Amino acid sequence: MDDCPQQTPLFTFGVIADIQYADIDDGYNYSRTRRRYYRSSLQLLRNAQESWSESAVKPDFILQLGDIIDGFNKGRGASDRALDSVLREFNSSPVEVHHVWGNHEFYNFSRGALLSSKLNTTVHTDESLRGAQPDSDVYAYHFSPFPGFTFVVLDAYDVSLLGREESSAQYKDAMSLIKQYNNNEDLNCPPASVSEALQRRFTMFNGGFSKDQLDWLHTVLRSADEKQERVTIVCHLPVHPYSTDPICLAWNFDKLLAIIRSHGSVVCFMAGHDHDGGYHCDNETGVHHVTFEGVIETPPDSNAFGTVSVYEDRMVLKGSGRIKDRVIQFRGCQRDADDRAK
């Protein structure tokens, strides 16, 4: 792999997605086509932690891309116990962890509970949306691990049926939106007879971004443009149709893409949710969209985590197990970044 070993990275970070731990026997996904390894996902997290702690250049922080525990914990009254088990593994090293919220966080906890939990990592931030708008309950923030680099964490369930009281205006607005495209009794089932495959994203396990959050992101990116910073956006849901199965896309992915394309500072968008992973480099902007494979559907004899080394002109992703090696070149997008990663 051409990772210029003679060059010291500016900083390094780890990435892991969709751990979905539960102390239950193996099962299957919703369509019963993929095996899920609920109990052994904790060992795969432990493998990642050991690798990061033993590496010559240790990560400065970890990105946990959401779905840290599985929704099955809720029905067993095991949500807090499962979360404690996973956080205990993360706490085995002193490296700070930035937690992203996914659909399974909301299967287990209310939005209010999450905001007051250890999964609220805005304590590590330079600025949050809630700091700018005290009445907001949107979990979005940004931080700078090194001069000239900014990471933005987005809340993909800001507009959603999940985490909202059924009597709230937010819930009613989200229901009105999803019902325009999905008339199934079970809203976790995607629209069946549609002419547009992208409409399959309108399911209950997805969500979207409010105007307030999009406006906040626009302001953050405008500032980054002026400072000539490199920005990586982190979110549970993918937003580029070529980086994932359409069923995993954010509801209003197009609006977020439009904002990204209007700013030159964004270099990468990292997401989870699609357990098969995906990758696409947007030829229009040079932005790399990386969707990380999920731990939950990774066999116990494999792994699913990445370590990213950041240089002045690129990020080098060293994958483990199901995660592929990639070179994420800043601007001047390659047709296939994997060519340099071989």
C-alpha positions as CSV (number, residue, x, y, z in Angstrom):
1,M,0.0,0.0,0.0
2,D,1.4,3.4,-1.0
3,D,1.1,5.2,2.3
4,C,4.5,6.9,2.3
5,P,5.8,5.2,5.5
6,Q,8.7,7.7,5.6
7,Q,6.2,10.5,6.2
8,T,4.6,11.1,9.6
9,P,0.9,11.8,9.5
10,L,-0.4,15.0,10.9
11,F,-2.9,13.0,13.0
12,T,-4.6,9.6,13.0
13,F,-8.1,8.4,13.9
14,G,-10.0,5.1,14.1
15,V,-13.4,4.3,12.6
16,I,-16.0,1.7,13.5
17,A,-19.6,1.3,12.5
18,D,-22.8,-0.6,13.5
19,I,-21.6,-2.6,16.4
20,Q,-25.2,-3.4,17.4
21,Y,-24.2,-5.4,20.5
22,A,-26.7,-7.5,22.3
23,D,-26.2,-10.4,24.6
24,I,-28.3,-12.8,22.5
25,D,-27.7,-15.6,20.1
26,D,-27.0,-14.9,16.4
27,G,-29.9,-13.9,14.2
28,Y,-30.7,-12.4,10.8
29,N,-31.4,-9.1,9.3
30,Y,-34.9,-7.8,8.6
31,S,-35.2,-9.7,5.3
32,R,-33.5,-12.8,6.8
33,T,-30.8,-12.8,4.1
34,R,-27.7,-11.9,6.3
35,R,-26.5,-13.4,9.5
36,R,-26.0,-11.0,12.5
37,Y,-23.5,-11.8,15.2
38,Y,-24.9,-9.9,18.2
39,R,-22.9,-11.3,21.0
40,S,-19.5,-11.6,19.2
41,S,-19.7,-7.9,18.0
42,L,-18.3,-7.0,21.4
43,Q,-15.2,-9.1,20.7
44,L,-14.7,-7.4,17.3
45,L,-14.8,-4.0,19.1
46,R,-12.2,-5.4,21.5
47,N,-10.1,-6.4,18.6
48,A,-10.2,-2.9,17.2
49,Q,-9.3,-1.4,20.5
50,E,-6.3,-3.7,20.9
51,S,-5.1,-2.9,17.4
52,W,-5.4,0.8,17.9
53,S,-3.7,0.7,21.3
54,E,-0.8,-1.5,20.0
55,S,-0.2,0.5,16.8
56,A,3.1,2.5,16.4
57,V,1.1,5.7,15.8
58,K,-1.9,5.6,18.1
59,P,-5.2,7.3,17.0
60,D,-5.9,10.7,18.4
61,F,-9.7,9.9,18.5
62,I,-12.2,7.3,17.4
63,L,-15.3,7.8,15.3
64,Q,-18.2,5.5,16.3
65,L,-20.6,5.9,13.4
66,G,-23.8,4.9,15.2
67,D,-25.9,1.8,16.1
68,I,-23.7,1.1,19.1
69,I,-26.2,-1.5,20.5
70,D,-29.0,-3.3,18.9
71,G,-32.7,-2.5,19.2
72,F,-33.4,-6.1,20.6
73,N,-32.0,-4.8,23.9
74,K,-35.0,-2.6,24.5
75,G,-37.6,-5.5,24.6
76,R,-35.3,-7.4,27.0
77,G,-34.9,-4.4,29.4
78,A,-31.2,-4.6,28.6
79,S,-30.5,-1.3,27.0
80,D,-28.5,0.3,29.8
81,R,-26.6,-2.9,30.5
82,A,-25.7,-3.4,26.9
83,L,-24.6,0.2,26.5
84,D,-22.4,-0.1,29.6
85,S,-20.7,-3.2,28.2
86,V,-19.8,-1.4,25.0
87,L,-18.7,1.8,26.6
88,R,-16.5,-0.2,29.0
89,E,-14.6,-1.5,26.0
90,F,-14.2,2.0,24.6
91,N,-13.1,3.3,28.0
92,S,-10.3,0.7,28.1
93,S,-8.1,3.3,26.3
94,P,-7.8,7.0,27.0
95,V,-8.6,8.0,23.4
96,E,-11.7,10.1,23.1
97,V,-14.6,8.7,21.2
98,H,-17.0,10.8,19.1
99,H,-20.4,9.0,19.0
100,V,-22.8,9.4,16.1
101,W,-26.5,8.5,16.6
102,G,-28.2,5.9,14.4
103,N,-31.7,4.3,14.3
104,H,-30.8,1.7,17.0
105,E,-29.9,4.5,19.5
106,F,-33.5,5.7,19.2
107,Y,-34.9,2.1,19.4
108,N,-33.3,2.0,22.8
109,F,-33.5,5.5,24.2
110,S,-35.5,8.7,23.9
111,R,-33.8,11.8,22.4
112,G,-33.8,13.4,25.8
113,A,-32.1,10.4,27.4
114,L,-29.5,10.4,24.7
115,L,-28.7,14.0,25.2
116,S,-28.0,13.4,28.9
117,S,-26.1,10.2,28.2
118,K,-22.4,9.4,27.6
119,L,-23.3,9.1,23.9
120,N,-23.6,12.9,23.8
121,T,-20.0,13.8,23.0
122,T,-20.5,17.5,22.4
123,V,-18.1,17.9,25.4
124,H,-15.3,17.3,22.9
125,T,-16.6,20.0,20.5
126,D,-15.6,23.5,19.4
127,E,-19.3,24.3,18.6
128,S,-22.6,22.5,18.5
129,L,-25.9,23.5,17.0
130,R,-27.5,23.4,20.4
131,G,-24.9,25.9,21.6
132,A,-25.9,28.3,18.8
133,Q,-29.6,27.5,19.3
134,P,-30.2,26.6,23.0
135,D,-33.8,25.5,22.4
136,S,-32.7,22.9,19.8
137,D,-32.5,19.2,20.6
138,V,-30.5,18.5,17.4
139,Y,-27.3,16.5,18.0
140,A,-24.9,18.2,15.6
141,Y,-21.4,19.6,16.3
142,H,-18.0,20.2,14.9
143,F,-14.4,19.8,16.3
144,S,-10.9,20.4,15.0
145,P,-8.3,17.8,15.9
146,F,-5.5,19.6,14.1
147,P,-5.1,23.1,12.7
148,G,-6.7,23.3,9.2
149,F,-8.9,20.3,9.7
150,T,-12.6,20.2,10.9
151,F,-14.9,17.2,11.5
152,V,-18.7,17.8,11.5
153,V,-21.0,15.3,13.2
154,L,-24.6,15.4,11.8
155,D,-27.9,14.2,13.3
156,A,-29.6,12.1,10.5
157,Y,-32.7,11.6,12.7
158,D,-33.4,15.2,13.3
159,V,-36.5,14.7,10.9
160,S,-37.7,11.2,11.8
161,L,-40.4,9.1,13.4
162,L,-37.7,7.8,15.8
163,G,-36.9,9.7,19.0
164,R,-40.0,11.9,18.7
165,E,-43.1,11.9,20.7
166,E,-46.1,10.9,18.6
167,S,-47.9,14.0,19.8
168,S,-45.1,16.3,18.7
169,A,-45.2,18.5,15.6
170,Q,-41.9,17.0,14.5
171,Y,-43.4,13.5,14.5
172,K,-46.5,14.6,12.6
173,D,-44.4,16.4,10.0
174,A,-42.2,13.3,9.6
175,M,-45.2,11.1,9.2
176,S,-46.7,13.4,6.6
177,L,-43.5,13.3,4.7
178,I,-43.0,9.5,4.7
179,K,-46.6,8.8,3.9
180,Q,-46.2,10.7,0.6
181,Y,-44.0,7.8,-0.6
182,N,-44.7,4.8,1.7
183,N,-48.3,3.6,2.3
184,N,-47.3,0.3,3.9
185,E,-48.8,-0.6,7.3
186,D,-45.3,-1.5,8.5
187,L,-43.2,1.6,7.6
188,N,-40.0,-0.4,8.0
189,C,-41.0,-2.0,4.7
190,P,-39.8,0.1,1.8
191,P,-42.3,1.2,-0.8
192,A,-42.8,-1.8,-3.1
193,S,-44.3,-0.5,-6.4
194,V,-42.4,2.6,-7.2
195,S,-40.9,3.7,-10.5
196,E,-38.0,5.4,-8.7
197,A,-35.6,3.2,-6.8
198,L,-34.4,6.1,-4.7
199,Q,-37.9,6.3,-3.1
200,R,-37.1,3.1,-1.2
201,R,-35.3,5.3,1.3
202,F,-38.6,6.4,2.8
203,T,-38.7,3.9,5.6
204,M,-39.0,4.3,9.4
205,F,-35.4,3.2,10.0
206,N,-34.1,6.3,8.1
207,G,-34.5,10.0,8.7
208,G,-33.4,13.4,7.5
209,F,-32.1,16.8,8.3
210,S,-34.2,19.8,9.3
211,K,-33.8,23.3,7.7
212,D,-32.2,24.5,11.0
213,Q,-29.5,21.8,10.8
214,L,-28.9,22.4,7.1
215,D,-28.6,26.2,7.6
216,W,-26.1,25.5,10.5
217,L,-24.0,23.2,8.3
218,H,-24.0,25.9,5.6
219,T,-22.6,28.4,8.1
220,V,-20.0,26.0,9.4
221,L,-18.8,25.2,5.9
222,R,-18.7,28.8,4.8
223,S,-16.4,29.5,7.7
224,A,-14.2,26.5,6.7
225,D,-14.1,27.8,3.1
226,E,-12.8,31.1,4.3
227,K,-10.2,29.5,6.5
228,Q,-9.2,27.0,3.7
229,E,-9.8,24.1,6.0
230,R,-10.3,20.4,5.1
231,V,-13.7,19.2,6.3
232,T,-14.9,15.6,6.9
233,I,-18.6,15.2,7.6
234,V,-19.6,12.2,9.8
235,C,-23.2,10.8,9.8
236,H,-25.0,7.5,10.4
237,L,-26.9,7.7,7.1
238,P,-25.1,7.9,3.7
239,V,-26.1,10.8,1.4
240,H,-24.7,9.8,-2.0
241,P,-26.8,7.3,-4.0
242,Y,-23.7,5.7,-5.5
243,S,-22.1,5.1,-2.0
244,T,-24.9,2.8,-0.7
245,D,-28.0,0.8,-1.4
246,P,-30.8,3.4,-2.0
247,I,-32.8,1.9,0.9
248,C,-30.1,3.3,3.3
249,L,-30.1,6.9,2.1
250,A,-31.1,9.9,4.2
251,W,-34.6,11.1,3.3
252,N,-33.4,14.5,2.0
253,F,-30.0,13.4,0.9
254,D,-30.3,15.7,-2.2
255,K,-30.4,18.8,0.0
256,L,-27.4,17.8,1.9
257,L,-25.5,17.0,-1.3
258,A,-26.4,20.4,-2.7
259,I,-24.9,22.1,0.4
260,I,-21.7,20.0,0.1
261,R,-21.4,20.9,-3.5
262,S,-21.7,24.6,-2.8
263,H,-18.6,24.5,-0.6
264,G,-15.0,23.7,-1.5
265,S,-13.9,22.7,1.9
266,V,-15.5,19.3,2.2
267,V,-13.2,16.4,1.3
268,C,-14.9,13.4,2.7
269,F,-18.3,12.1,4.0
270,M,-18.2,9.1,6.3
271,A,-21.3,7.0,7.1
272,G,-22.4,3.6,8.4
273,H,-26.0,2.1,8.3
274,D,-25.4,0.0,5.1
275,H,-23.7,-3.1,6.6
276,D,-22.3,-4.0,3.2
277,G,-20.4,-0.7,3.0
278,G,-19.8,1.4,-0.2
279,Y,-17.7,4.0,-1.8
280,H,-18.0,6.8,-4.4
281,C,-15.9,9.8,-5.3
282,D,-18.1,12.6,-6.6
283,N,-16.6,13.7,-9.9
284,E,-18.3,17.1,-9.6
285,T,-16.7,18.0,-6.3
286,G,-13.9,15.5,-5.6
287,V,-15.6,14.6,-2.3
288,H,-15.1,11.0,-1.2
289,H,-18.2,9.2,0.2
290,V,-17.1,6.3,2.3
291,T,-19.7,4.0,3.9
292,F,-18.2,1.6,6.4
293,E,-19.1,-2.1,6.6
294,G,-21.0,-3.0,9.8
295,V,-19.5,-5.0,12.7
296,I,-22.9,-6.7,13.3
297,E,-22.7,-8.7,10.1
298,T,-19.0,-9.5,10.3
299,P,-18.2,-13.1,11.2
300,P,-16.4,-13.7,14.5
301,D,-13.2,-14.8,12.7
302,S,-12.9,-11.5,10.8
303,N,-12.9,-7.8,11.6
304,A,-14.5,-4.5,10.6
305,F,-12.7,-1.3,11.6
306,G,-10.4,1.2,10.0
307,T,-7.5,3.4,10.9
308,V,-7.1,6.7,9.0
309,S,-3.8,8.6,8.8
310,V,-4.1,12.2,7.7
311,Y,-1.5,14.1,5.6
312,E,-1.5,17.5,4.0
313,D,-2.9,16.2,0.7
314,R,-4.7,13.0,1.6
315,M,-6.1,10.6,4.1
316,V,-5.0,7.0,4.0
317,L,-7.5,4.4,5.3
318,K,-6.0,1.2,6.4
319,G,-8.8,-1.3,6.7
320,S,-9.0,-4.5,8.8
321,G,-11.1,-7.5,7.8
322,R,-14.1,-6.4,5.7
323,I,-12.9,-2.7,5.5
324,K,-11.0,-2.0,2.4
325,D,-7.8,0.1,2.2
326,R,-8.3,3.4,0.4
327,V,-6.4,6.6,-0.4
328,I,-8.6,9.6,0.0
329,Q,-6.9,12.3,-2.1
330,F,-7.9,15.9,-1.4
331,R,-9.3,17.5,-4.5
332,G,-8.3,16.0,-7.9
333,C,-10.5,13.0,-7.4
334,Q,-9.3,9.7,-8.9
335,R,-11.8,7.5,-10.8
336,D,-10.9,4.6,-8.5
337,A,-9.1,5.5,-5.2
338,D,-8.5,1.8,-4.7
339,D,-5.8,1.8,-7.5
340,R,-3.5,3.7,-5.1
341,A,-4.5,1.6,-2.2
342,K,-3.2,-1.7,-3.7
